[in-house]
Amino acid sequence: MQAVQVHGRNNGANQRWKVLYLDKKAKTETKGLNEEFGFHINRPFYIVSELPFNRVMEMHGNTNMMLKRWRNNVR
């Protein structure tokens, strides 16, 4: 298991957000391909590392992320 680092505020580009206040919202899609991000909506995906054993990121709860060894046919 590997720890995920959390940094304090450093004003880097990765910590800058653009907040938009909108009075109308587009319809929320519930299936299909999201063209902007390239992910299928409501379909599981894996982030696979190029470290030995092709480790994958796995979420446990909302705040605990772990790197684990890929195991076929395990969700």
PDB file of N, CA, C and O in Angstrom:
ATOM      1  N   MET A   1       0.848  -1.179   0.000  1.00  0.00           N
ATOM      2  CA  MET A   1       0.000   0.000   0.000  1.00  0.00           C
ATOM      3  C   MET A   1       0.897   1.247   0.000  1.00  0.00           C
ATOM      4  O   MET A   1       1.887   1.293   0.731  1.00  0.00           O
ATOM      5  N   GLN A   2       0.562   2.248  -0.806  1.00  0.00           N
ATOM      6  CA  GLN A   2       1.317   3.481  -0.898  1.00  0.00           C
ATOM      7  C   GLN A   2       0.465   4.655  -0.405  1.00  0.00           C
ATOM      8  O   GLN A   2      -0.744   4.689  -0.632  1.00  0.00           O
ATOM      9  N   ALA A   3       1.090   5.592   0.256  1.00  0.00           N
ATOM     10  CA  ALA A   3       0.377   6.780   0.746  1.00  0.00           C
ATOM     11  C   ALA A   3       0.168   7.775  -0.395  1.00  0.00           C
ATOM     12  O   ALA A   3       0.984   7.860  -1.312  1.00  0.00           O
ATOM     13  N   VAL A   4      -0.922   8.517  -0.329  1.00  0.00           N
ATOM     14  CA  VAL A   4      -1.194   9.597  -1.270  1.00  0.00           C
ATOM     15  C   VAL A   4      -0.892  10.895  -0.555  1.00  0.00           C
ATOM     16  O   VAL A   4      -1.366  11.119   0.559  1.00  0.00           O
ATOM     17  N   GLN A   5      -0.095  11.765  -1.195  1.00  0.00           N
ATOM     18  CA  GLN A   5       0.332  12.993  -0.536  1.00  0.00           C
ATOM     19  C   GLN A   5      -0.714  14.095  -0.657  1.00  0.00           C
ATOM     20  O   GLN A   5      -1.396  14.219  -1.675  1.00  0.00           O
ATOM     21  N   VAL A   6      -0.823  14.879   0.389  1.00  0.00           N
ATOM     22  CA  VAL A   6      -1.691  16.052   0.409  1.00  0.00           C
ATOM     23  C   VAL A   6      -0.801  17.252   0.730  1.00  0.00           C
ATOM     24  O   VAL A   6      -0.059  17.237   1.712  1.00  0.00           O
ATOM     25  N   HIS A   7      -0.880  18.281  -0.099  1.00  0.00           N
ATOM     26  CA  HIS A   7      -0.035  19.456   0.082  1.00  0.00           C
ATOM     27  C   HIS A   7      -0.846  20.629   0.608  1.00  0.00           C
ATOM     28  O   HIS A   7      -2.049  20.727   0.366  1.00  0.00           O
ATOM     29  N   GLY A   8      -0.172  21.516   1.332  1.00  0.00           N
ATOM     30  CA  GLY A   8      -0.795  22.767   1.752  1.00  0.00           C
ATOM     31  C   GLY A   8      -0.892  23.715   0.563  1.00  0.00           C
ATOM     32  O   GLY A   8      -0.431  23.399  -0.533  1.00  0.00           O
ATOM     33  N   ARG A   9      -1.481  24.850   0.783  1.00  0.00           N
ATOM     34  CA  ARG A   9      -1.664  25.827  -0.286  1.00  0.00           C
ATOM     35  C   ARG A   9      -0.310  26.349  -0.768  1.00  0.00           C
ATOM     36  O   ARG A   9       0.511  26.809   0.026  1.00  0.00           O
ATOM     37  N   ASN A  10      -0.090  26.268  -2.100  1.00  0.00           N
ATOM     38  CA  ASN A  10       1.142  26.786  -2.685  1.00  0.00           C
ATOM     39  C   ASN A  10       0.884  27.666  -3.900  1.00  0.00           C
ATOM     40  O   ASN A  10       1.825  28.108  -4.559  1.00  0.00           O
ATOM     41  N   ASN A  11      -0.391  27.922  -4.201  1.00  0.00           N
ATOM     42  CA  ASN A  11      -0.811  28.759  -5.326  1.00  0.00           C
ATOM     43  C   ASN A  11      -0.349  28.222  -6.675  1.00  0.00           C
ATOM     44  O   ASN A  11      -0.227  28.988  -7.631  1.00  0.00           O
ATOM     45  N   GLY A  12      -0.090  26.918  -6.769  1.00  0.00           N
ATOM     46  CA  GLY A  12       0.305  26.308  -8.035  1.00  0.00           C
ATOM     47  C   GLY A  12      -0.886  26.204  -8.972  1.00  0.00           C
ATOM     48  O   GLY A  12      -2.033  26.351  -8.551  1.00  0.00           O
ATOM     49  N   ALA A  13      -0.606  25.950 -10.250  1.00  0.00           N
ATOM     50  CA  ALA A  13      -1.670  25.835 -11.252  1.00  0.00           C
ATOM     51  C   ALA A  13      -2.639  24.702 -10.902  1.00  0.00           C
ATOM     52  O   ALA A  13      -3.825  24.783 -11.221  1.00  0.00           O
ATOM     53  N   ASN A  14      -2.142  23.653 -10.249  1.00  0.00           N
ATOM     54  CA  ASN A  14      -3.015  22.539  -9.885  1.00  0.00           C
ATOM     55  C   ASN A  14      -3.997  22.896  -8.776  1.00  0.00           C
ATOM     56  O   ASN A  14      -4.935  22.140  -8.522  1.00  0.00           O
ATOM     57  N   GLN A  15      -3.801  24.030  -8.111  1.00  0.00           N
ATOM     58  CA  GLN A  15      -4.701  24.436  -7.034  1.00  0.00           C
ATOM     59  C   GLN A  15      -5.579  25.618  -7.419  1.00  0.00           C
ATOM     60  O   GLN A  15      -6.322  26.127  -6.580  1.00  0.00           O
ATOM     61  N   ARG A  16      -5.511  26.058  -8.651  1.00  0.00           N
ATOM     62  CA  ARG A  16      -6.347  27.187  -9.097  1.00  0.00           C
ATOM     63  C   ARG A  16      -7.621  26.658  -9.739  1.00  0.00           C
ATOM     64  O   ARG A  16      -7.583  25.749 -10.569  1.00  0.00           O
ATOM     65  N   TRP A  17      -8.725  27.226  -9.352  1.00  0.00           N
ATOM     66  CA  TRP A  17     -10.022  26.803  -9.855  1.00  0.00           C
ATOM     67  C   TRP A  17     -10.746  27.992 -10.467  1.00  0.00           C
ATOM     68  O   TRP A  17     -10.591  29.126 -10.013  1.00  0.00           O
ATOM     69  N   LYS A  18     -11.519  27.732 -11.478  1.00  0.00           N
ATOM     70  CA  LYS A  18     -12.378  28.748 -12.062  1.00  0.00           C
ATOM     71  C   LYS A  18     -13.803  28.427 -11.627  1.00  0.00           C
ATOM     72  O   LYS A  18     -14.338  27.374 -11.975  1.00  0.00           O
ATOM     73  N   VAL A  19     -14.416  29.325 -10.873  1.00  0.00           N
ATOM     74  CA  VAL A  19     -15.772  29.117 -10.375  1.00  0.00           C
ATOM     75  C   VAL A  19     -16.712  29.941 -11.239  1.00  0.00           C
ATOM     76  O   VAL A  19     -16.540  31.151 -11.391  1.00  0.00           O
ATOM     77  N   LEU A  20     -17.708  29.270 -11.802  1.00  0.00           N
ATOM     78  CA  LEU A  20     -18.691  29.943 -12.643  1.00  0.00           C
ATOM     79  C   LEU A  20     -20.048  29.898 -11.954  1.00  0.00           C
ATOM     80  O   LEU A  20     -20.492  28.837 -11.515  1.00  0.00           O
ATOM     81  N   TYR A  21     -20.692  31.029 -11.862  1.00  0.00           N
ATOM     82  CA  TYR A  21     -22.041  31.096 -11.308  1.00  0.00           C
ATOM     83  C   TYR A  21     -23.006  31.169 -12.481  1.00  0.00           C
ATOM     84  O   TYR A  21     -23.016  32.151 -13.224  1.00  0.00           O
ATOM     85  N   LEU A  22     -23.807  30.139 -12.646  1.00  0.00           N
ATOM     86  CA  LEU A  22     -24.721  30.045 -13.778  1.00  0.00           C
ATOM     87  C   LEU A  22     -26.158  30.020 -13.279  1.00  0.00           C
ATOM     88  O   LEU A  22     -26.452  29.465 -12.220  1.00  0.00           O
ATOM     89  N   ASP A  23     -27.049  30.629 -14.054  1.00  0.00           N
ATOM     90  CA  ASP A  23     -28.453  30.590 -13.665  1.00  0.00           C
ATOM     91  C   ASP A  23     -29.178  29.423 -14.333  1.00  0.00           C
ATOM     92  O   ASP A  23     -30.320  29.130 -13.981  1.00  0.00           O
ATOM     93  N   LYS A  24     -28.537  28.754 -15.290  1.00  0.00           N
ATOM     94  CA  LYS A  24     -29.139  27.595 -15.948  1.00  0.00           C
ATOM     95  C   LYS A  24     -28.095  26.495 -16.038  1.00  0.00           C
ATOM     96  O   LYS A  24     -26.900  26.758 -16.174  1.00  0.00           O
ATOM     97  N   LYS A  25     -28.565  25.269 -15.960  1.00  0.00           N
ATOM     98  CA  LYS A  25     -27.674  24.119 -16.018  1.00  0.00           C
ATOM     99  C   LYS A  25     -28.133  23.194 -17.130  1.00  0.00           C
ATOM    100  O   LYS A  25     -29.332  22.983 -17.317  1.00  0.00           O
ATOM    101  N   ALA A  26     -27.175  22.640 -17.869  1.00  0.00           N
ATOM    102  CA  ALA A  26     -27.510  21.683 -18.914  1.00  0.00           C
ATOM    103  C   ALA A  26     -27.998  20.387 -18.279  1.00  0.00           C
ATOM    104  O   ALA A  26     -27.696  20.109 -17.119  1.00  0.00           O
ATOM    105  N   LYS A  27     -28.744  19.602 -19.031  1.00  0.00           N
ATOM    106  CA  LYS A  27     -29.245  18.320 -18.548  1.00  0.00           C
ATOM    107  C   LYS A  27     -28.072  17.415 -18.177  1.00  0.00           C
ATOM    108  O   LYS A  27     -27.093  17.322 -18.918  1.00  0.00           O
ATOM    109  N   THR A  28     -28.175  16.756 -17.036  1.00  0.00           N
ATOM    110  CA  THR A  28     -27.133  15.844 -16.576  1.00  0.00           C
ATOM    111  C   THR A  28     -27.264  14.517 -17.315  1.00  0.00           C
ATOM    112  O   THR A  28     -28.323  13.889 -17.301  1.00  0.00           O
ATOM    113  N   GLU A  29     -26.178  14.097 -17.961  1.00  0.00           N
ATOM    114  CA  GLU A  29     -26.193  12.828 -18.690  1.00  0.00           C
ATOM    115  C   GLU A  29     -25.996  11.679 -17.708  1.00  0.00           C
ATOM    116  O   GLU A  29     -25.247  11.806 -16.739  1.00  0.00           O
ATOM    117  N   THR A  30     -26.670  10.558 -17.957  1.00  0.00           N
ATOM    118  CA  THR A  30     -26.569   9.403 -17.071  1.00  0.00           C
ATOM    119  C   THR A  30     -25.976   8.182 -17.751  1.00  0.00           C
ATOM    120  O   THR A  30     -25.699   7.185 -17.083  1.00  0.00           O
ATOM    121  N   LYS A  31     -25.773   8.232 -19.074  1.00  0.00           N
ATOM    122  CA  LYS A  31     -25.134   7.113 -19.772  1.00  0.00           C
ATOM    123  C   LYS A  31     -24.494   7.620 -21.057  1.00  0.00           C
ATOM    124  O   LYS A  31     -24.768   8.732 -21.509  1.00  0.00           O
ATOM    125  N   GLY A  32     -23.644   6.792 -21.634  1.00  0.00           N
ATOM    126  CA  GLY A  32     -22.965   7.166 -22.865  1.00  0.00           C
ATOM    127  C   GLY A  32     -21.551   7.641 -22.603  1.00  0.00           C
ATOM    128  O   GLY A  32     -21.056   7.539 -21.481  1.00  0.00           O
ATOM    129  N   LEU A  33     -20.900   8.159 -23.629  1.00  0.00           N
ATOM    130  CA  LEU A  33     -19.520   8.626 -23.554  1.00  0.00           C
ATOM    131  C   LEU A  33     -19.478  10.129 -23.339  1.00  0.00           C
ATOM    132  O   LEU A  33     -20.146  10.879 -24.052  1.00  0.00           O
ATOM    133  N   ASN A  34     -18.697  10.573 -22.360  1.00  0.00           N
ATOM    134  CA  ASN A  34     -18.476  11.996 -22.155  1.00  0.00           C
ATOM    135  C   ASN A  34     -17.316  12.406 -23.056  1.00  0.00           C
ATOM    136  O   ASN A  34     -16.168  12.049 -22.791  1.00  0.00           O
ATOM    137  N   GLU A  35     -17.606  13.148 -24.109  1.00  0.00           N
ATOM    138  CA  GLU A  35     -16.593  13.518 -25.103  1.00  0.00           C
ATOM    139  C   GLU A  35     -15.499  14.399 -24.513  1.00  0.00           C
ATOM    140  O   GLU A  35     -14.341  14.297 -24.920  1.00  0.00           O
ATOM    141  N   GLU A  36     -15.846  15.260 -23.563  1.00  0.00           N
ATOM    142  CA  GLU A  36     -14.866  16.194 -22.999  1.00  0.00           C
ATOM    143  C   GLU A  36     -13.752  15.471 -22.242  1.00  0.00           C
ATOM    144  O   GLU A  36     -12.581  15.827 -22.372  1.00  0.00           O
ATOM    145  N   PHE A  37     -14.112  14.457 -21.452  1.00  0.00           N
ATOM    146  CA  PHE A  37     -13.134  13.765 -20.615  1.00  0.00           C
ATOM    147  C   PHE A  37     -12.758  12.386 -21.126  1.00  0.00           C
ATOM    148  O   PHE A  37     -11.753  11.827 -20.686  1.00  0.00           O
ATOM    149  N   GLY A  38     -13.541  11.815 -22.049  1.00  0.00           N
ATOM    150  CA  GLY A  38     -13.227  10.516 -22.616  1.00  0.00           C
ATOM    151  C   GLY A  38     -13.604   9.333 -21.746  1.00  0.00           C
ATOM    152  O   GLY A  38     -13.117   8.224 -21.968  1.00  0.00           O
ATOM    153  N   PHE A  39     -14.469   9.549 -20.754  1.00  0.00           N
ATOM    154  CA  PHE A  39     -14.919   8.466 -19.880  1.00  0.00           C
ATOM    155  C   PHE A  39     -16.350   8.083 -20.225  1.00  0.00           C
ATOM    156  O   PHE A  39     -17.134   8.920 -20.673  1.00  0.00           O
ATOM    157  N   HIS A  40     -16.689   6.811 -20.015  1.00  0.00           N
ATOM    158  CA  HIS A  40     -18.070   6.370 -20.136  1.00  0.00           C
ATOM    159  C   HIS A  40     -18.771   6.680 -18.820  1.00  0.00           C
ATOM    160  O   HIS A  40     -18.247   6.370 -17.750  1.00  0.00           O
ATOM    161  N   ILE A  41     -19.943   7.283 -18.889  1.00  0.00           N
ATOM    162  CA  ILE A  41     -20.687   7.705 -17.712  1.00  0.00           C
ATOM    163  C   ILE A  41     -21.247   6.479 -16.994  1.00  0.00           C
ATOM    164  O   ILE A  41     -21.788   5.575 -17.631  1.00  0.00           O
ATOM    165  N   ASN A  42     -21.113   6.451 -15.662  1.00  0.00           N
ATOM    166  CA  ASN A  42     -21.599   5.370 -14.797  1.00  0.00           C
ATOM    167  C   ASN A  42     -21.009   4.007 -15.146  1.00  0.00           C
ATOM    168  O   ASN A  42     -21.678   2.986 -14.991  1.00  0.00           O
ATOM    169  N   ARG A  43     -19.764   3.984 -15.615  1.00  0.00           N
ATOM    170  CA  ARG A  43     -19.064   2.728 -15.881  1.00  0.00           C
ATOM    171  C   ARG A  43     -17.756   2.750 -15.099  1.00  0.00           C
ATOM    172  O   ARG A  43     -17.025   3.737 -15.168  1.00  0.00           O
ATOM    173  N   PRO A  44     -17.440   1.680 -14.353  1.00  0.00           N
ATOM    174  CA  PRO A  44     -16.201   1.682 -13.570  1.00  0.00           C
ATOM    175  C   PRO A  44     -14.970   1.780 -14.459  1.00  0.00           C
ATOM    176  O   PRO A  44     -14.986   1.334 -15.606  1.00  0.00           O
ATOM    177  N   PHE A  45     -13.893   2.373 -13.920  1.00  0.00           N
ATOM    178  CA  PHE A  45     -12.632   2.458 -14.641  1.00  0.00           C
ATOM    179  C   PHE A  45     -11.497   2.296 -13.651  1.00  0.00           C
ATOM    180  O   PHE A  45     -11.689   2.420 -12.441  1.00  0.00           O
ATOM    181  N   TYR A  46     -10.309   2.016 -14.175  1.00  0.00           N
ATOM    182  CA  TYR A  46      -9.128   1.819 -13.347  1.00  0.00           C
ATOM    183  C   TYR A  46      -8.019   2.750 -13.806  1.00  0.00           C
ATOM    184  O   TYR A  46      -7.865   3.004 -15.001  1.00  0.00           O
ATOM    185  N   ILE A  47      -7.256   3.254 -12.864  1.00  0.00           N
ATOM    186  CA  ILE A  47      -6.047   4.010 -13.168  1.00  0.00           C
ATOM    187  C   ILE A  47      -4.905   3.033 -12.915  1.00  0.00           C
ATOM    188  O   ILE A  47      -4.651   2.650 -11.773  1.00  0.00           O
ATOM    189  N   VAL A  48      -4.215   2.629 -13.988  1.00  0.00           N
ATOM    190  CA  VAL A  48      -3.183   1.599 -13.897  1.00  0.00           C
ATOM    191  C   VAL A  48      -1.814   2.255 -13.915  1.00  0.00           C
ATOM    192  O   VAL A  48      -1.521   3.071 -14.790  1.00  0.00           O
ATOM    193  N   SER A  49      -0.982   1.903 -12.957  1.00  0.00           N
ATOM    194  CA  SER A  49       0.372   2.434 -12.834  1.00  0.00           C
ATOM    195  C   SER A  49       1.321   1.645 -13.723  1.00  0.00           C
ATOM    196  O   SER A  49       1.038   0.502 -14.082  1.00  0.00           O
ATOM    197  N   GLU A  50       2.437   2.250 -14.073  1.00  0.00           N
ATOM    198  CA  GLU A  50       3.484   1.535 -14.793  1.00  0.00           C
ATOM    199  C   GLU A  50       4.543   1.008 -13.828  1.00  0.00           C
ATOM    200  O   GLU A  50       5.620   0.589 -14.255  1.00  0.00           O
ATOM    201  N   LEU A  51       4.244   1.028 -12.542  1.00  0.00           N
ATOM    202  CA  LEU A  51       5.114   0.416 -11.545  1.00  0.00           C
ATOM    203  C   LEU A  51       5.073  -1.094 -11.722  1.00  0.00           C
ATOM    204  O   LEU A  51       4.212  -1.602 -12.441  1.00  0.00           O
ATOM    205  N   PRO A  52       5.990  -1.827 -11.077  1.00  0.00           N
ATOM    206  CA  PRO A  52       5.931  -3.283 -11.177  1.00  0.00           C
ATOM    207  C   PRO A  52       4.560  -3.825 -10.783  1.00  0.00           C
ATOM    208  O   PRO A  52       3.897  -3.265  -9.909  1.00  0.00           O
ATOM    209  N   PHE A  53       4.147  -4.878 -11.404  1.00  0.00           N
ATOM    210  CA  PHE A  53       2.882  -5.576 -11.154  1.00  0.00           C
ATOM    211  C   PHE A  53       1.664  -4.789 -11.645  1.00  0.00           C
ATOM    212  O   PHE A  53       0.537  -5.161 -11.319  1.00  0.00           O
ATOM    213  N   ASN A  54       1.854  -3.714 -12.419  1.00  0.00           N
ATOM    214  CA  ASN A  54       0.727  -2.911 -12.936  1.00  0.00           C
ATOM    215  C   ASN A  54      -0.291  -2.585 -11.855  1.00  0.00           C
ATOM    216  O   ASN A  54      -1.468  -2.923 -11.982  1.00  0.00           O
ATOM    217  N   ARG A  55       0.153  -1.941 -10.812  1.00  0.00           N
ATOM    218  CA  ARG A  55      -0.733  -1.606  -9.695  1.00  0.00           C
ATOM    219  C   ARG A  55      -1.856  -0.683 -10.157  1.00  0.00           C
ATOM    220  O   ARG A  55      -1.691   0.089 -11.102  1.00  0.00           O
ATOM    221  N   VAL A  56      -3.004  -0.772  -9.478  1.00  0.00           N
ATOM    222  CA  VAL A  56      -4.162   0.059  -9.801  1.00  0.00           C
ATOM    223  C   VAL A  56      -4.547   0.872  -8.572  1.00  0.00           C
ATOM    224  O   VAL A  56      -4.325   0.448  -7.438  1.00  0.00           O
ATOM    225  N   MET A  57      -5.131   2.052  -8.812  1.00  0.00           N
ATOM    226  CA  MET A  57      -5.653   2.862  -7.714  1.00  0.00           C
ATOM    227  C   MET A  57      -7.025   2.318  -7.345  1.00  0.00           C
ATOM    228  O   MET A  57      -7.837   2.010  -8.217  1.00  0.00           O
ATOM    229  N   GLU A  58      -7.273   2.204  -6.057  1.00  0.00           N
ATOM    230  CA  GLU A  58      -8.546   1.688  -5.587  1.00  0.00           C
ATOM    231  C   GLU A  58      -9.038   2.563  -4.450  1.00  0.00           C
ATOM    232  O   GLU A  58      -8.289   2.864  -3.521  1.00  0.00           O
ATOM    233  N   MET A  59     -10.296   2.971  -4.523  1.00  0.00           N
ATOM    234  CA  MET A  59     -10.885   3.815  -3.488  1.00  0.00           C
ATOM    235  C   MET A  59     -11.608   2.945  -2.462  1.00  0.00           C
ATOM    236  O   MET A  59     -12.345   2.025  -2.818  1.00  0.00           O
ATOM    237  N   HIS A  60     -11.385   3.249  -1.192  1.00  0.00           N
ATOM    238  CA  HIS A  60     -12.101   2.612  -0.089  1.00  0.00           C
ATOM    239  C   HIS A  60     -12.770   3.733   0.684  1.00  0.00           C
ATOM    240  O   HIS A  60     -12.114   4.485   1.404  1.00  0.00           O
ATOM    241  N   GLY A  61     -14.082   3.836   0.530  1.00  0.00           N
ATOM    242  CA  GLY A  61     -14.792   4.975   1.103  1.00  0.00           C
ATOM    243  C   GLY A  61     -14.559   6.192   0.231  1.00  0.00           C
ATOM    244  O   GLY A  61     -14.207   6.065  -0.942  1.00  0.00           O
ATOM    245  N   ASN A  62     -14.754   7.368   0.798  1.00  0.00           N
ATOM    246  CA  ASN A  62     -14.604   8.599   0.025  1.00  0.00           C
ATOM    247  C   ASN A  62     -13.226   9.225   0.131  1.00  0.00           C
ATOM    248  O   ASN A  62     -12.884  10.092  -0.673  1.00  0.00           O
ATOM    249  N   THR A  63     -12.428   8.808   1.101  1.00  0.00           N
ATOM    250  CA  THR A  63     -11.168   9.518   1.332  1.00  0.00           C
ATOM    251  C   THR A  63      -9.934   8.640   1.352  1.00  0.00           C
ATOM    252  O   THR A  63      -8.826   9.165   1.461  1.00  0.00           O
ATOM    253  N   ASN A  64     -10.072   7.337   1.253  1.00  0.00           N
ATOM    254  CA  ASN A  64      -8.928   6.442   1.387  1.00  0.00           C
ATOM    255  C   ASN A  64      -8.591   5.804   0.041  1.00  0.00           C
ATOM    256  O   ASN A  64      -9.308   4.920  -0.427  1.00  0.00           O
ATOM    257  N   MET A  65      -7.504   6.252  -0.579  1.00  0.00           N
ATOM    258  CA  MET A  65      -7.082   5.717  -1.868  1.00  0.00           C
ATOM    259  C   MET A  65      -5.845   4.849  -1.666  1.00  0.00           C
ATOM    260  O   MET A  65      -4.921   5.234  -0.950  1.00  0.00           O
ATOM    261  N   MET A  66      -5.829   3.675  -2.302  1.00  0.00           N
ATOM    262  CA  MET A  66      -4.705   2.748  -2.159  1.00  0.00           C
ATOM    263  C   MET A  66      -4.212   2.299  -3.525  1.00  0.00           C
ATOM    264  O   MET A  66      -4.981   2.233  -4.484  1.00  0.00           O
ATOM    265  N   LEU A  67      -2.918   1.989  -3.607  1.00  0.00           N
ATOM    266  CA  LEU A  67      -2.366   1.330  -4.787  1.00  0.00           C
ATOM    267  C   LEU A  67      -2.301  -0.153  -4.485  1.00  0.00           C
ATOM    268  O   LEU A  67      -1.702  -0.562  -3.491  1.00  0.00           O
ATOM    269  N   LYS A  68      -2.923  -0.969  -5.346  1.00  0.00           N
ATOM    270  CA  LYS A  68      -2.938  -2.411  -5.124  1.00  0.00           C
ATOM    271  C   LYS A  68      -2.526  -3.124  -6.392  1.00  0.00           C
ATOM    272  O   LYS A  68      -2.569  -2.555  -7.482  1.00  0.00           O
ATOM    273  N   ARG A  69      -2.128  -4.365  -6.243  1.00  0.00           N
ATOM    274  CA  ARG A  69      -1.776  -5.202  -7.371  1.00  0.00           C
ATOM    275  C   ARG A  69      -3.034  -5.545  -8.161  1.00  0.00           C
ATOM    276  O   ARG A  69      -4.078  -5.823  -7.572  1.00  0.00           O
ATOM    277  N   TRP A  70      -2.942  -5.527  -9.496  1.00  0.00           N
ATOM    278  CA  TRP A  70      -4.086  -5.877 -10.341  1.00  0.00           C
ATOM    279  C   TRP A  70      -4.426  -7.343 -10.138  1.00  0.00           C
ATOM    280  O   TRP A  70      -3.554  -8.208 -10.212  1.00  0.00           O
ATOM    281  N   ARG A  71      -5.694  -7.617  -9.883  1.00  0.00           N
ATOM    282  CA  ARG A  71      -6.182  -8.992  -9.771  1.00  0.00           C
ATOM    283  C   ARG A  71      -7.326  -9.146 -10.736  1.00  0.00           C
ATOM    284  O   ARG A  71      -8.327  -8.438 -10.633  1.00  0.00           O
ATOM    285  N   ASN A  72      -7.196 -10.056 -11.669  1.00  0.00           N
ATOM    286  CA  ASN A  72      -8.201 -10.260 -12.699  1.00  0.00           C
ATOM    287  C   ASN A  72      -9.515 -10.746 -12.096  1.00  0.00           C
ATOM    288  O   ASN A  72      -9.512 -11.554 -11.167  1.00  0.00           O
ATOM    289  N   ASN A  73     -10.628 -10.263 -12.617  1.00  0.00           N
ATOM    290  CA  ASN A  73     -11.986 -10.653 -12.184  1.00  0.00           C
ATOM    291  C   ASN A  73     -12.297 -10.272 -10.745  1.00  0.00           C
ATOM    292  O   ASN A  73     -13.117 -10.927 -10.101  1.00  0.00           O
ATOM    293  N   VAL A  74     -11.659  -9.224 -10.227  1.00  0.00           N
ATOM    294  CA  VAL A  74     -11.965  -8.726  -8.888  1.00  0.00           C
ATOM    295  C   VAL A  74     -12.376  -7.272  -8.999  1.00  0.00           C
ATOM    296  O   VAL A  74     -11.674  -6.475  -9.622  1.00  0.00           O
ATOM    297  N   ARG A  75     -13.500  -6.915  -8.404  1.00  0.00           N
ATOM    298  CA  ARG A  75     -13.953  -5.518  -8.416  1.00  0.00           C
ATOM    299  C   ARG A  75     -13.807  -4.903  -7.075  1.00  0.00           C
ATOM    300  O   ARG A  75     -14.137  -3.731  -6.895  1.00  0.00           O
TER     301      ARG A  75
END
